Amino acid sequence: MENQSRHNIDEGIRFVAQYYKPNVFDSRKGWGKIQKYIAPERNILAMRMLYGTAAAVALLLVVSVFYFTSNIGTRLVAKADNASYVLPDSSRIGMQQGAKLKYGKNFGKAERRVSMSGEISFAVARNEALPFVVSTPGAEIRVLGTEFTVLADDAETRLGVVSGTVQFTPESPVIPLLCTAGMTVHYTSVTETVKVVSPGSSMEINGKDRSLVFNNTQLKDVALVLSHFYNVQVELPEEESTLTFTSSFAQKNSIEIVDIINLTLDTHLIIKKGSN
């Protein structure tokens, strides 16, 4: 029985060691978490002497993240909080318990696209030739290289940007929102509501009620939202792009909103002729 137990441990270590990624886990904490999974104390001591701390940390990957591969790609499922994993392109993710992530067999070669649910933090390796795309049930997030956290299920998607720039595009209304460090986005699918909070400003877009709320929002962002929300091309002088605007609109058309902004701020936004 002891020989069989030792054999099982050896086989497990050989299997997971090939997937071990350095600088991902805290080995001291990791060892404490996995001790309960290997019962006989003499086997613990023997394994530590034979394989060292690195192998023990590698085993934590199996404890924390269940994954399987097929001819169409790889699927990860976090079995515990703060489960870490390194993707084939060297991007790092931290998954909370129950989070799921999938990527195709060509990930890191022809494309970098993943789909997910649950809560996952991303530290994306920069690659300007291959943008990193995260798909949730209600939104798409596109980046080149940055750090951010996504919490998503069928009803909502939440984004928090730590560094860099992230493009967040809700399913409806389809508005590509550029989000920088310190910004958060909360999208609710049922009401088609997007809430964007930046340091010192915020805005809310409601596709169902056809309403907009701007709070200290820069005009360049207002123009972008109006352009996509109403499917028109709103332009403004460069020198007016950083002016801020606060107001709310419900059931207004694009011409009415642009006129109100221009009258309020003495600005020169225009809707380009020929746009719908």
C-alpha positions in Angstrom: 0.0 0.0 0.0 2.8 2.4 0.9 4.6 1.6 -2.4 1.4 2.2 -4.3 0.8 5.6 -2.5 4.4 6.6 -3.3 3.9 5.6 -6.9 0.8 7.7 -7.2 2.6 10.8 -5.8 5.5 10.3 -8.1 3.2 10.0 -11.1 1.3 13.1 -10.1 4.5 15.2 -9.7 5.8 14.1 -13.0 2.5 15.1 -14.7 2.2 18.5 -13.2 5.9 19.5 -13.2 5.8 20.2 -16.9 3.2 22.8 -16.4 4.9 24.6 -13.5 5.5 28.3 -14.2 8.0 30.2 -12.2 7.2 33.4 -10.2 3.5 32.5 -10.0 3.0 31.0 -6.6 4.1 31.7 -3.0 5.7 28.3 -2.2 5.4 28.7 1.5 1.7 29.3 1.3 1.3 26.7 -1.4 2.9 24.0 0.6 0.6 24.6 3.5 -2.4 24.3 1.3 -1.5 21.0 -0.3 -0.4 19.1 2.8 -3.9 18.0 3.6 -4.1 16.3 0.2 -1.2 13.9 1.0 -2.0 12.1 4.2 1.0 10.1 5.4 3.6 12.4 7.0 6.5 10.2 5.9 5.4 10.7 2.3 5.3 14.5 2.7 8.9 14.5 4.0 10.1 12.2 1.4 8.6 14.2 -1.4 10.0 17.4 -0.1 13.5 15.9 0.0 13.2 14.3 -3.4 11.5 17.0 -5.5 11.9 20.2 -3.5 9.7 23.2 -3.1 9.2 23.8 -6.9 7.5 20.4 -7.4 5.3 21.1 -4.4 4.2 24.4 -5.8 3.5 22.7 -9.1 1.1 20.3 -7.4 -0.8 23.3 -6.1 -1.7 24.1 -9.7 -3.6 20.9 -9.9 -5.3 21.6 -6.5 -6.3 25.1 -7.5 -7.0 24.9 -11.3 -8.6 22.0 -13.0 -7.9 22.0 -16.8 -8.2 19.8 -19.7 -7.2 20.1 -23.4 -8.7 18.8 -26.6 -8.2 19.2 -30.3 -10.2 22.5 -30.1 -8.5 24.1 -27.1 -8.0 24.3 -23.4 -10.5 24.9 -20.6 -9.6 26.1 -17.1 -11.8 25.9 -14.0 -10.7 27.4 -10.6 -11.2 25.1 -7.7 -10.1 27.7 -5.1 -9.6 31.4 -4.7 -6.5 33.1 -6.1 -5.7 30.3 -8.4 -2.9 31.4 -10.8 -2.1 30.3 -14.3 0.2 31.3 -17.1 -1.2 31.3 -20.6 0.8 30.2 -23.6 1.6 33.8 -24.6 3.1 34.4 -21.1 0.0 36.4 -19.9 -0.8 35.7 -16.3 -4.3 35.2 -14.8 -5.6 35.0 -11.3 -8.9 33.1 -11.0 -11.4 33.1 -8.1 -13.2 29.9 -7.2 -15.7 28.8 -9.8 -14.2 31.1 -12.5 -13.9 29.5 -16.0 -11.7 30.3 -19.0 -11.4 28.8 -22.4 -8.9 29.4 -25.3 -8.3 27.8 -28.6 -5.4 25.6 -29.8 -4.0 28.5 -31.9 -3.9 30.9 -28.9 -0.7 32.9 -29.0 0.0 32.0 -32.6 -2.8 33.3 -34.9 -4.8 35.0 -32.2 -5.2 35.7 -28.5 -8.9 35.3 -27.7 -10.3 33.8 -24.5 -13.9 33.4 -23.2 -14.7 33.5 -19.5 -17.2 33.6 -16.7 -16.7 34.3 -13.0 -13.9 36.6 -11.7 -10.5 36.7 -13.3 -7.6 39.1 -13.1 -5.4 39.5 -16.2 -1.8 40.7 -16.6 -1.5 40.7 -20.4 1.8 40.2 -22.1 2.2 43.0 -24.7 1.9 42.0 -28.3 0.8 44.8 -30.7 0.4 42.3 -33.6 -2.0 40.1 -31.6 -4.5 42.1 -29.4 -5.7 40.2 -26.4 -9.5 39.7 -26.5 -11.7 38.6 -23.6 -15.3 37.6 -24.4 -18.0 37.4 -21.7 -21.7 36.6 -22.2 -22.4 40.3 -22.5 -19.3 42.2 -23.7 -16.0 42.1 -25.4 -12.8 43.5 -23.9 -9.8 44.2 -26.2 -6.2 45.1 -25.0 -2.6 45.1 -26.2 -0.9 44.8 -22.8 -2.3 45.8 -19.4 -3.7 44.6 -16.1 -7.4 44.4 -15.4 -10.0 42.3 -13.6 -13.2 41.0 -15.1 -16.3 39.6 -13.2 -18.9 38.2 -15.6 -21.9 35.9 -15.8 -24.9 35.7 -18.1 -26.5 38.8 -16.5 -23.6 41.3 -16.1 -20.0 42.1 -16.8 -17.8 44.2 -14.5 -14.4 45.5 -15.5 -11.7 47.2 -13.4 -8.6 48.6 -15.1 -5.3 48.5 -13.1 -3.0 49.8 -15.8 -2.8 50.5 -19.5 -5.8 51.0 -21.8 -8.7 48.6 -22.3 -11.5 48.8 -24.9 -14.8 47.6 -23.5 -17.6 47.0 -25.9 -21.0 45.9 -24.5 -23.3 43.7 -26.6 -26.0 46.3 -26.8 -25.7 49.2 -27.2 -22.5 48.6 -29.1 -20.2 51.4 -28.0 -16.4 50.8 -27.8 -15.4 52.5 -24.6 -11.8 53.3 -23.9 -11.0 52.6 -20.3 -7.7 53.6 -18.5 -6.2 53.0 -15.1 -8.6 53.5 -12.3 -11.7 53.2 -14.4 -14.5 50.7 -13.8 -17.4 49.5 -16.1 -20.5 47.7 -15.0 -22.7 46.4 -17.8 -26.2 44.8 -17.2 -27.5 42.8 -20.1 -31.2 42.8 -19.3 -31.5 46.6 -19.1 -28.7 47.2 -21.6 -27.2 49.6 -19.0 -23.5 50.6 -19.0 -22.1 52.5 -16.0 -18.6 53.9 -16.4 -16.8 55.5 -13.5 -13.5 57.3 -13.8 -11.5 59.3 -11.3 -13.6 62.5 -11.0 -16.3 61.6 -13.6 -18.9 59.1 -14.6 -21.5 58.3 -17.2 -24.5 56.0 -17.7 -25.9 54.7 -20.9 -29.3 52.9 -21.0 -30.2 51.2 -24.2 -33.6 50.1 -23.1 -34.8 53.5 -21.8 -32.8 55.4 -24.4 -31.3 57.6 -21.8 -27.9 59.1 -21.1 -26.3 60.6 -18.0 -23.0 62.5 -18.1 -21.3 63.7 -14.9 -18.2 65.9 -15.5 -17.5 63.9 -18.7 -15.0 65.1 -21.3 -16.6 66.2 -24.6 -14.5 63.7 -26.6 -16.1 60.9 -24.6 -19.6 62.5 -25.0 -19.1 62.7 -28.7 -18.0 59.1 -28.9 -21.0 57.9 -27.0 -23.4 60.0 -29.1 -21.9 58.8 -32.3 -22.4 55.1 -31.5 -25.6 55.5 -29.6 -27.4 57.3 -32.4 -25.4 55.9 -35.3 -24.2 59.4 -36.4 -20.8 61.1 -36.7 -20.4 63.8 -34.1 -17.3 66.0 -34.5 -15.8 68.7 -32.3 -12.8 71.0 -32.4 -9.7 69.5 -30.8 -9.3 72.4 -28.4 -12.8 71.6 -27.0 -12.3 67.9 -26.6 -11.2 68.0 -22.9 -14.0 70.4 -21.8 -16.4 68.7 -19.3 -20.1 68.4 -19.4 -22.8 67.4 -16.9 -26.4 66.6 -17.7 -28.9 63.9 -18.3 -31.1 63.1 -21.3 -34.1 60.8 -21.8 -35.8 60.2 -25.2 -33.8 63.0 -26.9 -32.5 62.8 -30.4 -28.9 63.5 -31.3 -29.6 67.0 -32.7 -31.3 68.1 -29.6 -28.5 66.9 -27.4 -25.8 68.5 -29.5 -27.7 71.8 -29.5 -28.0 71.7 -25.7 -24.3 71.1 -25.3 -23.3 73.9 -27.6 -25.7 76.4 -25.9 -24.5 75.4 -22.5 -20.8 75.4 -23.1 -20.6 77.7 -26.1 -18.9 74.9 -28.0 -19.0 73.8 -31.7 -20.1 70.2 -31.8 -21.6 69.2 -35.2 -23.3 66.2 -36.7 -21.6 65.5 -40.0 -24.0 65.6 -42.9 -24.8 62.3 -44.5 -24.5 60.4 -41.3 -27.7 58.5 -40.1 
